[in-house]
Amino acid sequence: MDLIESVKQIFRGSKKQRQDSVFDQYSRVIMVQVCMVSAVAMGMSWFSDKLNCIVPDTHSLSPGFVAEACWINGFYVFREIQNIPNELGYYGIPNDVKENGIYLASGKQCAVMDTDADCKPMEKTFFLQFQWYTFFMAALAIFYYAPYICYKLANHDIISLQKAAMNKDDEGITRYFFDHKMNTPRNMNVRVLVNVLVRVMYVVAYGISFFLINKSLYGNFTSYGKRWIDWTMLTNEDMYDYMTDRTVTKPGEVMLPSFGLCEVREGGMDQRHSIANKHVFVCEYSPHILYHYVLILVFFLMAIGIGMSLLGLIMLVLRYWKSVKVISGKVGIKKRLTLREYEYLDMLDQYFPVLRQRIIQRLAHPEPEVSRNLQPEAADQPDTPLSEDLRWRQNAQAQPQRKQDV
């Protein structure tokens, strides 16, 4: 029950308002959850399932020892054996485990011996991903959450603007956010640049994680989606019948075989005997089947995420361009605004349109007497005090100036 509650907690969304766009939320929320849940799913089998090897009852080695030894050393397949002409359809396993070579001219399997120069040894591809892939999938979540940390650091002013807008503090907003002495253009331009870099970081995060997964699976993750789609187009018999000569291998078996060969060396010595034998066993690791389904889900979600990240980057650039194009053409503001200030007005237009219009009037007519005419009821009253957040920021900005005067 504790494990189920932990999984529910991962998917349980937050009701708080989010400042970043839906394109960014897909990466930092959905993909982070996918990585963590994938790690949990793989981890359940990591603690319980072991390698099972075919060990005859009369063999000198015990099945338990062989299974543990093969779990530590891993198992391997021969990449040269693609379409398996045997009765069980094991990917990469020859009919006879002693046949570790192949005739290049005919493609026939053979046993490598010094007397047969034409029999070339086949290349072994080892699989030990089951030892560490759980932790690897969990670590990938870092790439999808790291850009959001940069976003939070660069957009604390947007968060403060939202708080001030909730208090309807149009004078304080104008005084702090649109005053180039309090909020310098250099700092605002840096925040705009960081926002663009954050979107680029999301795209790079998908590229890095895709590269690492593909590298860990010997380059077979790139074509995994296409192979899976092609496999689903087959008939049910062709997809699952493993007792005939198969012409198509399951897409997951190419990436992470569920069956493989394992070599165990037997050694021992007493006063009369010395033993040094090498044994080859056929072993299976059934959790690789679970890995196949988890990774196909990750593949398609990553493909969607790459498209959304690129679209988010394009939308951000277009939004900056549209803000400058539309607002500068329709609003009679005398001072030149930065891209960040256009972004302030765009955010206010989305959530607080009335407050935005009052701020635009203040920017268009910054004279005190005109500002009072906008609010006749406040003409004989003192200025509206700043909100608590803006008052703190104004005092923090004034501290360096006071020290310099002293």
C-alpha positions as CSV (number, residue, x, y, z in Angstrom):
1,M,0.0,0.0,0.0
2,D,2.9,2.4,0.7
3,L,4.2,1.9,-2.8
4,I,0.8,2.6,-4.3
5,E,0.5,5.8,-2.3
6,S,3.9,6.9,-3.4
7,V,3.0,6.4,-7.1
8,K,-0.3,8.3,-6.5
9,Q,1.7,11.1,-4.9
10,I,3.9,11.4,-8.0
11,F,0.8,11.9,-10.2
12,R,-1.1,14.1,-7.8
13,G,-1.2,17.5,-9.3
14,S,-0.8,20.8,-7.5
15,K,-3.6,23.4,-7.5
16,K,-1.3,26.4,-7.2
17,Q,-1.0,28.8,-10.1
18,R,1.8,28.1,-12.5
19,Q,3.8,30.9,-14.2
20,D,5.4,28.9,-16.9
21,S,3.7,27.9,-20.2
22,V,1.9,24.6,-20.9
23,F,4.8,23.6,-23.2
24,D,7.3,23.9,-20.3
25,Q,4.9,22.2,-17.9
26,Y,4.7,19.1,-20.1
27,S,8.5,18.7,-19.7
28,R,9.0,19.6,-16.0
29,V,5.8,17.8,-14.8
30,I,4.8,15.0,-17.2
31,M,8.3,13.9,-18.2
32,V,9.6,14.1,-14.6
33,Q,6.7,11.9,-13.5
34,V,7.2,9.5,-16.4
35,C,10.9,9.1,-15.5
36,M,10.1,8.5,-11.8
37,V,7.3,6.1,-12.4
38,S,9.4,4.2,-14.9
39,A,12.1,3.9,-12.3
40,V,9.6,2.6,-9.7
41,A,8.2,0.1,-12.2
42,M,11.6,-1.2,-13.1
43,G,12.7,-1.2,-9.5
44,M,9.9,-3.5,-8.4
45,S,11.4,-6.3,-10.5
46,W,15.0,-5.2,-9.6
47,F,14.5,-6.3,-6.0
48,S,12.5,-9.5,-6.6
49,D,13.3,-11.1,-10.0
50,K,16.6,-12.9,-10.8
51,L,18.1,-14.5,-13.8
52,N,16.9,-18.1,-14.4
53,C,19.2,-20.4,-16.3
54,I,18.7,-23.9,-17.8
55,V,20.9,-26.1,-15.7
56,P,20.6,-29.9,-15.9
57,D,19.9,-31.7,-12.7
58,T,23.0,-33.8,-13.2
59,H,25.2,-30.8,-13.6
60,S,28.0,-30.2,-11.0
61,L,27.0,-26.5,-10.6
62,S,23.8,-25.6,-8.7
63,P,21.1,-23.5,-10.4
64,G,21.3,-21.0,-7.6
65,F,25.0,-20.4,-8.1
66,V,24.6,-20.2,-11.9
67,A,21.8,-17.6,-11.6
68,E,23.7,-15.4,-9.3
69,A,26.9,-15.6,-11.3
70,C,25.0,-14.8,-14.5
71,W,23.3,-11.8,-12.8
72,I,26.7,-10.4,-11.9
73,N,28.4,-11.1,-15.2
74,G,25.4,-10.5,-17.4
75,F,24.4,-12.5,-20.5
76,Y,25.1,-12.0,-24.2
77,V,23.7,-12.7,-27.7
78,F,25.3,-12.8,-31.1
79,R,24.2,-9.9,-33.3
80,E,25.0,-11.9,-36.4
81,I,22.0,-14.1,-35.7
82,Q,19.0,-12.0,-36.7
83,N,16.4,-14.4,-38.1
84,I,16.7,-17.5,-36.0
85,P,16.2,-20.8,-37.9
86,N,15.5,-22.9,-34.8
87,E,12.4,-24.2,-33.0
88,L,12.3,-21.6,-30.2
89,G,13.0,-18.4,-32.0
90,Y,15.5,-17.0,-29.5
91,Y,17.0,-13.8,-30.7
92,G,20.8,-14.0,-31.1
93,I,21.2,-17.6,-29.8
94,P,22.4,-20.4,-32.1
95,N,20.9,-23.9,-32.3
96,D,23.9,-25.3,-30.5
97,V,25.4,-23.2,-27.8
98,K,28.8,-24.5,-28.8
99,E,28.4,-22.9,-32.2
100,N,30.0,-19.5,-31.6
101,G,31.2,-18.8,-35.1
102,I,29.8,-18.3,-38.6
103,Y,30.8,-18.9,-42.2
104,L,30.8,-15.6,-43.9
105,A,30.1,-17.0,-47.3
106,S,27.0,-19.0,-46.4
107,G,26.0,-17.6,-43.1
108,K,25.9,-21.0,-41.5
109,Q,26.8,-21.3,-37.8
110,C,29.9,-23.2,-36.7
111,A,32.2,-23.9,-33.7
112,V,35.4,-21.8,-33.8
113,M,38.4,-24.2,-33.9
114,D,42.0,-23.8,-34.8
115,T,41.6,-26.3,-37.6
116,D,38.8,-24.4,-39.4
117,A,40.1,-21.0,-40.6
118,D,36.9,-20.2,-42.5
119,C,34.8,-20.2,-39.3
120,K,34.9,-16.7,-38.0
121,P,33.9,-15.9,-34.3
122,M,30.7,-14.0,-33.9
123,E,30.6,-10.8,-31.9
124,K,29.2,-11.0,-28.4
125,T,26.9,-8.2,-27.2
126,F,26.5,-8.2,-23.4
127,F,23.5,-7.0,-21.5
128,L,23.9,-5.8,-17.9
129,Q,21.4,-2.9,-18.0
130,F,19.2,-4.7,-15.5
131,Q,21.8,-3.9,-12.8
132,W,21.5,-0.1,-13.1
133,Y,18.7,0.9,-15.4
134,T,16.3,1.7,-12.5
135,F,18.7,4.4,-11.2
136,F,19.4,5.6,-14.7
137,M,15.7,6.3,-15.5
138,A,15.3,8.2,-12.2
139,A,18.4,10.3,-13.0
140,L,16.9,11.4,-16.3
141,A,14.3,13.5,-14.5
142,I,17.1,15.9,-13.5
143,F,17.4,17.1,-17.2
144,Y,13.7,17.9,-17.4
145,Y,13.5,19.8,-14.1
146,A,16.8,21.8,-14.3
147,P,15.4,24.3,-16.8
148,Y,12.6,25.2,-14.5
149,I,15.0,26.1,-11.7
150,C,16.6,28.6,-14.1
151,Y,13.2,29.8,-15.0
152,K,12.2,30.5,-11.3
153,L,15.5,32.4,-10.7
154,A,15.0,34.6,-13.8
155,N,11.2,35.3,-13.4
156,H,10.9,36.3,-9.7
157,D,9.8,39.7,-11.0
158,I,6.8,38.2,-12.8
159,I,5.8,36.5,-9.6
160,S,6.1,39.8,-7.7
161,L,4.1,41.5,-10.4
162,Q,1.3,39.0,-10.1
163,K,1.2,39.6,-6.3
164,A,1.1,43.3,-6.8
165,A,-1.6,43.0,-9.4
166,M,-3.8,41.0,-7.0
167,N,-3.6,44.1,-4.7
168,K,-4.6,46.4,-7.6
169,D,-1.5,48.5,-6.9
170,D,-1.2,50.2,-10.2
171,E,0.9,53.1,-8.9
172,G,3.4,50.8,-7.2
173,I,3.6,48.6,-10.3
174,T,4.3,51.7,-12.5
175,R,6.8,53.0,-10.0
176,Y,8.8,49.8,-9.6
177,F,8.4,47.7,-12.7
178,F,8.4,50.5,-15.3
179,D,11.0,52.8,-13.7
180,H,14.3,52.2,-15.4
181,K,16.1,53.4,-12.2
182,M,14.4,50.8,-10.0
183,N,14.2,48.1,-12.7
184,T,17.2,48.6,-15.0
185,P,16.9,47.7,-18.8
186,R,20.0,45.6,-18.5
187,N,18.4,43.3,-15.8
188,M,15.2,43.1,-17.8
189,N,17.0,42.2,-21.0
190,V,19.0,39.5,-19.2
191,R,15.7,38.0,-17.9
192,V,14.3,37.9,-21.5
193,L,17.5,36.2,-22.7
194,V,17.3,33.6,-19.9
195,N,13.7,32.8,-20.8
196,V,14.8,32.0,-24.4
197,L,17.7,29.9,-23.1
198,V,15.3,28.0,-20.8
199,R,13.2,27.0,-23.8
200,V,16.4,25.9,-25.5
201,M,17.4,24.0,-22.4
202,Y,14.2,22.0,-22.6
203,V,15.0,21.0,-26.2
204,V,18.5,20.1,-25.2
205,A,17.2,18.0,-22.3
206,Y,15.3,15.8,-24.7
207,G,18.3,15.5,-26.9
208,I,20.6,14.5,-24.1
209,S,18.2,12.0,-22.5
210,F,17.4,10.5,-25.9
211,F,21.1,10.2,-26.7
212,L,21.9,8.6,-23.3
213,I,19.1,6.0,-23.6
214,N,20.1,5.2,-27.2
215,K,23.7,4.9,-26.1
216,S,22.8,2.6,-23.2
217,L,20.8,0.3,-25.6
218,Y,23.6,0.1,-28.2
219,G,21.9,2.4,-30.7
220,N,18.7,0.4,-31.0
221,F,16.4,3.0,-29.3
222,T,16.4,5.3,-32.3
223,S,14.4,2.9,-34.4
224,Y,12.4,1.4,-31.6
225,G,9.3,3.3,-32.4
226,K,9.2,2.4,-36.0
227,R,10.0,-1.3,-35.4
228,W,7.2,-1.4,-32.8
229,I,4.7,0.1,-35.3
230,D,5.8,-2.3,-38.0
231,W,5.5,-5.2,-35.6
232,T,1.9,-4.3,-34.6
233,M,0.9,-4.4,-38.3
234,L,1.6,-8.2,-38.4
235,T,-1.0,-10.8,-37.8
236,N,-1.5,-12.1,-34.3
237,E,0.1,-15.4,-35.2
238,D,3.2,-13.8,-36.7
239,M,3.6,-11.5,-33.7
240,Y,3.5,-14.1,-31.0
241,D,4.2,-17.6,-32.4
242,Y,7.7,-18.4,-31.2
243,M,7.6,-22.2,-31.9
244,T,8.2,-21.7,-35.7
245,D,11.0,-20.3,-37.8
246,R,10.5,-16.6,-37.2
247,T,11.2,-14.1,-39.9
248,V,10.5,-11.0,-37.7
249,T,12.0,-10.5,-34.3
250,K,10.0,-8.7,-31.6
251,P,11.1,-5.1,-31.5
252,G,11.9,-5.2,-27.8
253,E,14.1,-8.3,-28.2
254,V,16.5,-6.4,-30.5
255,M,16.9,-3.8,-27.8
256,L,16.9,-5.8,-24.6
257,P,16.7,-9.6,-25.2
258,S,14.8,-11.6,-22.7
259,F,16.9,-14.7,-23.4
260,G,20.7,-14.9,-23.7
261,L,23.8,-16.9,-23.2
262,C,25.9,-16.9,-20.0
263,E,29.3,-18.3,-19.4
264,V,30.3,-19.6,-16.0
265,R,33.7,-20.9,-15.2
266,E,34.0,-23.7,-12.7
267,G,37.2,-23.8,-10.7
268,G,38.4,-25.9,-7.7
269,M,41.3,-27.9,-6.4
270,D,41.9,-30.4,-3.7
271,Q,44.8,-32.8,-3.0
272,R,43.9,-35.1,-5.8
273,H,41.9,-33.1,-8.3
274,S,42.0,-29.8,-10.1
275,I,38.9,-28.5,-11.9
276,A,38.9,-25.7,-14.5
277,N,35.8,-25.9,-16.8
278,K,33.8,-23.4,-18.8
279,H,30.1,-23.9,-19.1
280,V,27.6,-22.1,-21.3
281,F,23.9,-21.8,-20.3
282,V,20.8,-20.3,-21.8
283,C,19.3,-17.8,-19.4
284,E,16.2,-15.7,-19.3
285,Y,15.4,-12.4,-17.6
286,S,11.7,-11.8,-17.7
287,P,11.7,-8.2,-16.4
288,H,13.1,-7.2,-19.7
289,I,9.5,-7.6,-21.0
290,L,8.4,-4.9,-18.6
291,Y,11.3,-2.7,-19.8
292,H,10.0,-3.1,-23.4
293,Y,6.6,-1.6,-22.5
294,V,8.1,1.1,-20.3
295,L,10.6,2.2,-23.0
296,I,8.0,2.3,-25.8
297,L,5.9,4.7,-23.6
298,V,9.0,6.8,-22.9
299,F,9.9,6.8,-26.7
300,F,6.5,8.3,-27.8
301,L,6.2,10.7,-24.9
302,M,9.7,12.0,-25.6
303,A,8.8,12.4,-29.3
304,I,5.8,14.5,-28.3
305,G,7.9,16.4,-25.8
306,I,10.5,17.3,-28.4
307,G,7.7,18.7,-30.6
308,M,6.2,20.7,-27.8
309,S,9.5,22.1,-26.7
310,L,10.3,23.3,-30.2
311,L,6.8,24.8,-30.5
312,G,7.2,26.5,-27.1
313,L,10.4,28.1,-28.2
314,I,8.9,29.3,-31.5
315,M,5.8,30.6,-29.6
316,L,8.0,32.5,-27.1
317,V,9.9,34.3,-29.9
318,L,6.7,35.1,-31.7
319,R,5.1,36.4,-28.5
320,Y,8.0,38.8,-28.0
321,W,7.8,40.0,-31.6
322,K,4.0,40.4,-31.4
323,S,4.2,42.3,-28.1
324,V,6.5,44.9,-29.6
325,K,4.6,45.0,-32.9
326,V,1.1,45.3,-31.5
327,I,1.6,47.3,-28.3
328,S,4.0,49.8,-29.6
329,G,1.6,50.5,-32.5
330,K,-1.6,50.9,-30.5
331,V,-0.5,52.3,-27.2
332,G,0.6,55.9,-27.0
333,I,3.5,55.5,-24.6
334,K,6.1,58.1,-24.9
335,K,9.0,56.3,-23.3
336,R,10.6,53.4,-25.0
337,L,9.8,50.1,-23.3
338,T,12.0,47.0,-23.2
339,L,10.9,43.5,-24.2
340,R,10.5,42.6,-20.5
341,E,8.1,45.6,-20.0
342,Y,6.0,44.4,-23.0
343,E,5.9,41.0,-21.3
344,Y,4.6,42.7,-18.1
345,L,1.8,44.3,-20.1
346,D,1.1,41.1,-21.9
347,M,0.7,39.2,-18.6
348,L,-1.5,42.0,-17.2
349,D,-3.7,41.9,-20.3
350,Q,-4.2,38.2,-19.8
351,Y,-5.2,38.3,-16.1
352,F,-5.8,41.9,-15.2
353,P,-7.0,43.9,-18.3
354,V,-8.5,46.8,-16.3
355,L,-5.3,47.3,-14.2
356,R,-3.2,47.1,-17.4
357,Q,-5.2,50.0,-19.0
358,R,-4.7,52.1,-15.9
359,I,-0.9,51.4,-15.9
360,I,-0.8,52.3,-19.7
361,Q,-2.5,55.6,-18.9
362,R,0.1,56.3,-16.2
363,L,2.9,55.6,-18.6
364,A,1.3,57.7,-21.4
365,H,0.8,60.6,-19.0
366,P,3.4,60.5,-16.3
367,E,2.7,64.0,-15.0
368,P,1.3,64.0,-11.4
369,E,-1.6,66.3,-12.1
370,V,-2.8,64.1,-15.0
371,S,-2.5,61.0,-12.8
372,R,-4.7,62.6,-10.1
373,N,-7.3,63.4,-12.7
374,L,-7.5,59.7,-13.5
375,Q,-8.7,59.2,-9.9
376,P,-10.7,62.3,-8.8
377,E,-11.6,60.7,-5.5
378,A,-8.0,60.4,-4.5
379,A,-7.0,64.0,-5.4
380,D,-7.1,65.3,-1.9
381,Q,-5.7,62.2,-0.3
382,P,-2.1,61.0,0.1
383,D,-0.7,58.7,-2.5
384,T,-1.7,55.0,-2.3
385,P,1.0,53.1,-0.4
386,L,3.0,50.4,-2.1
387,S,2.1,46.8,-1.5
388,E,4.2,45.0,1.1
389,D,6.3,43.2,-1.6
390,L,7.0,46.3,-3.6
391,R,7.8,48.4,-0.5
392,W,10.4,45.8,0.5
393,R,11.9,45.8,-3.0
394,Q,12.0,49.6,-3.1
395,N,13.8,49.8,0.2
396,A,16.3,47.1,-1.0
397,Q,17.0,49.1,-4.1
398,A,17.5,52.3,-2.0
399,Q,20.0,50.9,0.4
400,P,23.0,51.0,-2.0
401,Q,22.2,54.6,-2.9
402,R,22.1,55.7,0.7
403,K,25.5,54.1,1.4
404,Q,26.9,55.9,-1.6
405,D,25.6,59.3,-0.4
406,V,27.2,58.7,3.0
